[in-house]
Amino acid sequence: MKKNYVSNSSESIRMFKSDLLEAFSKVHFFVPLIVYVPVILFLIYKALFVVSMGILTFTGLLLAGLFVWTFVEYIMHRFVFHYVPKAKWAYRLHFIFHGVHHDYPNDLKRLVLPPSASIPLALGFYLLFSAILPDTYVYAFFPGFIGGYLVYDMTHYAIHHFNFKSGIWKKIKQHHMLHHYSDPSKGYGVSSDFWDKIFRSHFTNK
């Protein structure tokens, strides 16, 4: 992704003439928690108390969902959000979804996905997993997957707005800051650099 401009302002720039579209493009960082924590709790209830899933099966599926999320996070960031199309309308769409974040990385209201984007994506993944997993397994798998998404969103917000001085959080923040300010063609993992190491898109001299 070619960086033409980077602002350190926490203010949001206006992207749409329509007030309604503009409102849908912004979200406070805690909104995903309000939307998805009840979904997670409901599906866990379904898994454990409605279909009486065994605790080992439940735990295995929960961890599998979390692991799959880490892969989806990497793939979407690298090959979807960082795909720069040539058509003017498509480039505009690219800017709305991710380009604006690289130009305004500290925008307080554009650091987590707004429900207008995350809900259709979550529904699509839920239907996909329901179709390919054995019956009822999605009740345990999807909470792990969507929980991973929440960790990603909260981590993304934190590393842009908190000063971590030591430990794993400092390393995660450093990894993502290098993606923003050094080389946006590397460091696609946000919540971890695991897949960057697997696919050799990590920063070797950090």
Helices and strands as residue ranges (DSSP letters): H 19-24, H 31-45, I 46-50, H 55-75, I 76-81, H 88-94, I 95-99, H 100-103, H 115-132, H 138-161, H 167-181, H 194-198
